[in-house]
Amino acid sequence: VQLQASGGGSVRPGASLRLSCAGTGFAFSAYNVAWYRQAPGKQREMVARILINADTEYADSVKGRFTISRDNTKKTLYLQMDTLKPEDTGIYYCYVPTLHSWGPGTLVTVSS
């Protein structure tokens, strides 16, 4: 199982970023997948998850600003992040809960 996240960067508050996570080595469409993040000095937390049936769930802190989606034909998970805030800063990881598999993460920095 391999998960490769990309799309992170350094942006100003209010900007947008789109993260991608390519999944290989497993039947991507058959698994629930999620985005987690870890801010400096804090525990890793779930940001959003998307189920096999495309139902979604978001952390309260990102509801209305972030959108999780998946393209099973491309075996790719996405996270559209709008109206970014400094508190969104952290390393973002894609995760397959059932397989207990983490990708290496991509850094998002929101700062003026």
N, C-alpha and C positions, 0 to 999 in steps of 0.2 A: 504494500500500500504506500503510495506517495501522494503528498498534497503539496502543491507549490503555489504559495500566495504571492501576489504582485500588485502593484498599483499604489503603494504607499508613497508618501512624500511630505514635504514641508509646505504648509499653506497658511494663509491668514484667516482669522475668524470670519465666518460667513461664507467661506469658499466651499467647493465640492470636490470630492474624490470618488473614484470608483475602484474598488478592490476586486480582484479576480482570484480564484483558486482552482487550479486544474487538478483533477483527481485521476490517478492511474493505478492500475494493479488491482482494481476491485470493480464490482458492478455498481457504478456510481448511482444510477437511477433507482437502485433498490435500497438505498440508505437515506435516513434522515441526516442532514448535515447542518453545521452551525458555524457562526463566527464568534470568537471570543476575543477579548483584549486584556492586556495587562499594562496598567499605568505604572509609572515609576513608584516604587515603594508600596504598591498595592497588590492585592490578590487578583488572579485572573478571574474575569467575570464573563458571563454570556452576554453577547450583544444582541444576537438574533439567531433564530433557527428556522429551517424550512423542512417540512416533512415530505415524505414520499408523495403524498397527495397534494402537495403545494401549499398546505396550510402553513401560516407563519406565526411567529411569536417574537416579541421584541422586549428588550429591557425598557423600563419606564423612562430612563434617561435619554433614549434615542427615538422613542415613538414619535411619528410624524416627521422625522428628519432623515431616518435611514430606511432603506428598502432592500430586503434580501430577495434574491431570485436565483433560479438555477436553469441551466440549459443542459438537459440530459444528453442531447445529441452531441454536444461538445464536451460533456463530462466536466462542466465548469460551474462553480458557485460564484455569485457576485454579491457585492455589497455596495449599493449606491449611498453615499454619505453626503447629505446636503446641510447647509447652515452649520458648518462645523464650529465647534467651540473649543477653547483651550483644554477643557476637561475631557475632550475626546482623544487627547494625546495618549499614545501608547503603542505597543506592538500588537498587531492584529493577527490572529491565528484562525485557520479553518480547522474544523474538527469533525470527525465522524464518531459519534458516541458509541455506537455498537461495536466498532472496531478499536476503540480507544486509541485512535490515530490522530496525531497532530502534525501540521505542517510546520516549517521553520519560522513562519511569521513575516510580516512586513510592517515597517515602522511608519506611523502617522504622527506628524508633529503639527500642532495648530498653535501658532504664536503670532503676535503682532510685532 
